[in-house]
Amino acid sequence: MKVHAFTLGPLQSNAYLCADESTREALLFDPGMESEPVAEALARERLALTAIINTHGHFDHVFGNAYFKAKTGAPLLMHRADLDLVKRLEEQSLYFGFRATPSPAPDRFLEEGDEIRVGGTRLTVLHTPGHSPGGICLVTEGTAFVGDTLFAGSIGRTDLPGGSVETLLASIREKLLTLPDNTVIYPGHGPPTTIGHERRYNPFLTGRIGLLDL
């Protein structure tokens, strides 16, 4: 499995192509704003997109849903609990000063424990609410795509509607910190990191920042 990473748009959100180099199949995680480089990579690498996956429904991670759905016909997958956010993509975007094309309806809802395959790789869905009600992470051996659940040195913001710092920290501890330390995590913003590094040094997880500080 090869991971192609893209940092997109004014909010610097990360999109990822997870590709099987044998079958040339790929998954697309979180198509954001100004995502032409992702389309160029699909063509350049001769990849067939088998699914578009939203790790959560905030506008900077779903802005390109309509574009890639129309371009590739790949099914759109997300958690049901963030459907209302995706339906309000235009409203979300206008609040921050951007105009968005409405997202198509999801083709399938993902739940805890579901598996997504790309070539010979299986990724397991973890429901990790807290940043948003329908936040999910997708995990395979040695790799996790975590959206805005966990960042290098930080965690997702919880001051937006549906956010909860207590819920988010529980999701991280119960779902992500159970993974091996060498698991590489690909977050929705910022650089990749590892579970072990965040376990040891992330101030939100070590107790150096407490709930009363948030």
C-alpha positions as CSV (number, residue, x, y, z in Angstrom):
1,M,0.0,0.0,0.0
2,K,1.3,3.4,-0.9
3,V,0.0,6.7,0.6
4,H,-0.1,9.9,-1.4
5,A,-0.5,12.9,0.8
6,F,-1.9,16.3,-0.3
7,T,-2.2,19.6,1.7
8,L,-5.0,21.5,0.1
9,G,-6.7,24.9,0.2
10,P,-6.5,27.9,2.5
11,L,-7.3,25.8,5.6
12,Q,-4.4,23.4,4.7
13,S,-6.4,20.3,5.1
14,N,-4.9,17.0,4.2
15,A,-6.3,14.6,1.7
16,Y,-4.9,11.1,1.1
17,L,-4.8,8.5,-1.7
18,C,-4.3,5.0,-0.3
19,A,-3.2,3.0,-3.3
20,D,-2.6,-0.7,-4.0
21,E,0.4,-0.7,-6.4
22,S,-0.5,-4.1,-7.9
23,T,-4.2,-3.6,-8.7
24,R,-3.9,0.3,-9.2
25,E,-7.0,0.7,-7.0
26,A,-7.1,3.6,-4.6
27,L,-9.2,5.1,-1.8
28,L,-9.5,8.9,-1.4
29,F,-9.8,10.3,2.1
30,D,-11.2,13.7,2.7
31,P,-11.2,15.6,-0.6
32,G,-10.9,19.2,0.4
33,M,-10.7,22.6,-1.4
34,E,-8.5,23.2,-4.4
35,S,-8.0,19.4,-4.9
36,E,-6.8,19.4,-8.5
37,P,-3.5,17.9,-7.4
38,V,-5.3,14.8,-6.3
39,A,-7.0,14.4,-9.7
40,E,-3.7,14.9,-11.4
41,A,-2.1,12.2,-9.2
42,L,-5.0,9.8,-10.0
43,A,-4.3,10.3,-13.7
44,R,-0.5,10.3,-13.5
45,E,-0.4,7.1,-11.4
46,R,-3.2,5.5,-13.4
47,L,-5.2,4.8,-10.3
48,A,-8.9,3.7,-10.3
49,L,-10.7,5.3,-7.4
50,T,-12.9,2.7,-5.6
51,A,-14.3,4.9,-2.8
52,I,-14.4,8.4,-1.5
53,I,-14.3,8.4,2.3
54,N,-15.1,11.3,4.6
55,T,-13.6,10.9,8.0
56,H,-16.0,13.6,9.2
57,G,-18.4,16.2,7.8
58,H,-16.6,19.5,8.2
59,F,-16.5,21.5,5.0
60,D,-12.8,21.6,4.5
61,H,-12.8,17.8,4.3
62,V,-15.8,17.2,2.1
63,F,-15.5,20.2,-0.2
64,G,-14.4,18.1,-3.1
65,N,-17.1,15.3,-2.8
66,A,-19.1,16.5,-5.7
67,Y,-16.1,16.9,-8.0
68,F,-14.6,13.5,-7.4
69,K,-18.0,11.8,-7.5
70,A,-18.8,13.3,-10.9
71,K,-15.3,12.6,-12.2
72,T,-14.9,9.0,-11.1
73,G,-18.3,7.7,-10.1
74,A,-16.7,6.2,-7.0
75,P,-19.1,5.6,-4.0
76,L,-19.1,8.1,-1.2
77,L,-18.8,6.6,2.3
78,M,-19.1,8.3,5.7
79,H,-20.7,7.8,9.2
80,R,-24.4,8.4,9.5
81,A,-23.9,10.8,12.5
82,D,-22.3,13.4,10.3
83,L,-24.9,13.3,7.5
84,D,-26.4,16.6,8.7
85,L,-23.0,18.3,8.5
86,V,-22.5,17.1,4.9
87,K,-26.0,18.2,4.0
88,R,-25.1,21.7,5.3
89,L,-21.8,22.0,3.3
90,E,-22.9,25.2,1.5
91,E,-23.9,26.8,4.8
92,Q,-20.7,25.7,6.5
93,S,-18.6,27.1,3.7
94,L,-20.4,30.4,3.5
95,Y,-19.8,30.9,7.2
96,F,-16.1,30.9,6.5
97,G,-16.4,32.9,3.3
98,F,-16.3,30.2,0.7
99,R,-18.8,28.9,-1.9
100,A,-19.2,25.1,-2.2
101,T,-21.0,22.8,-4.6
102,P,-23.4,20.7,-2.6
103,S,-22.2,17.2,-1.7
104,P,-23.9,14.2,-3.3
105,A,-25.7,11.9,-0.9
106,P,-23.6,9.1,0.6
107,D,-23.8,5.8,-1.1
108,R,-23.1,3.9,2.1
109,F,-22.8,4.6,5.8
110,L,-19.8,3.2,7.7
111,E,-20.1,1.8,11.2
112,E,-17.6,0.6,13.9
113,G,-15.9,-2.6,12.7
114,D,-16.8,-2.3,9.0
115,E,-14.0,-3.2,6.6
116,I,-13.0,-1.4,3.4
117,R,-10.7,-3.2,1.0
118,V,-8.3,-1.6,-1.5
119,G,-6.5,-4.3,-3.5
120,G,-4.9,-6.6,-0.9
121,T,-5.3,-4.2,2.0
122,R,-8.1,-4.2,4.5
123,L,-8.9,-1.1,6.6
124,T,-11.1,-1.3,9.7
125,V,-13.5,1.5,10.7
126,L,-13.2,2.9,14.2
127,H,-16.0,5.3,15.3
128,T,-14.2,8.2,17.1
129,P,-16.6,10.9,18.0
130,G,-15.7,14.1,19.8
131,H,-14.5,16.4,17.1
132,S,-17.8,15.7,15.4
133,P,-20.5,13.1,16.1
134,G,-19.6,11.0,13.1
135,G,-15.9,11.1,13.2
136,I,-14.2,7.9,12.1
137,C,-10.6,6.6,11.7
138,L,-9.6,3.8,9.3
139,V,-6.9,1.5,10.4
140,T,-4.7,-1.2,8.8
141,E,-1.5,-2.8,10.0
142,G,1.0,0.0,10.7
143,T,-1.2,2.8,9.4
144,A,-4.2,4.9,10.5
145,F,-6.1,7.6,8.7
146,V,-7.4,9.7,11.7
147,G,-9.0,12.8,10.2
148,D,-9.2,15.5,12.8
149,T,-9.3,13.1,15.8
150,L,-5.6,13.3,16.6
151,F,-2.8,15.6,15.4
152,A,0.9,15.7,16.0
153,G,1.1,17.3,19.4
154,S,-2.6,18.2,19.6
155,I,-6.2,16.9,19.2
156,G,-9.2,18.0,17.1
157,R,-11.0,21.2,18.2
158,T,-14.2,20.6,20.2
159,D,-15.8,24.0,20.2
160,L,-17.9,23.4,17.0
161,P,-21.5,22.0,17.2
162,G,-21.5,18.4,18.2
163,G,-17.9,18.5,19.7
164,S,-17.0,17.3,23.1
165,V,-13.5,17.2,24.6
166,E,-14.4,14.4,27.0
167,T,-15.8,12.3,24.2
168,L,-12.8,13.0,21.9
169,L,-10.2,12.1,24.6
170,A,-12.2,8.9,25.3
171,S,-12.2,8.0,21.6
172,I,-8.4,8.6,21.4
173,R,-7.6,6.6,24.5
174,E,-10.0,3.7,23.8
175,K,-9.6,3.4,20.0
176,L,-6.2,4.8,19.0
177,L,-3.9,4.4,21.9
178,T,-4.6,0.7,21.8
179,L,-2.8,0.5,18.5
180,P,0.9,-0.4,18.4
181,D,3.4,2.4,19.0
182,N,4.9,2.2,15.5
183,T,1.5,2.8,13.9
184,V,1.9,5.8,11.5
185,I,-1.1,8.2,11.8
186,Y,-2.1,10.4,8.9
187,P,-4.1,13.4,10.3
188,G,-6.5,15.8,8.7
189,H,-4.0,18.7,9.3
190,G,-0.3,18.9,9.9
191,P,2.4,16.2,9.5
192,P,2.2,12.5,10.0
193,T,3.2,11.2,13.4
194,T,3.1,7.9,15.3
195,I,0.9,6.5,18.1
196,G,4.0,6.0,20.3
197,H,5.2,9.6,19.9
198,E,1.8,11.0,20.7
199,R,1.4,8.6,23.7
200,R,4.7,9.9,25.1
201,Y,4.7,13.6,24.1
202,N,1.2,14.9,23.2
203,P,0.3,17.2,26.1
204,F,-3.4,16.5,25.8
205,L,-2.7,12.8,26.4
206,T,0.1,13.0,29.0
207,G,-1.9,15.2,31.4
208,R,0.2,18.3,30.8
209,I,-3.0,19.9,29.5
210,G,-6.1,19.1,31.6
211,L,-9.8,19.5,30.9
212,L,-9.9,22.7,32.9
213,D,-7.4,24.2,30.5
214,L,-9.6,23.6,27.4
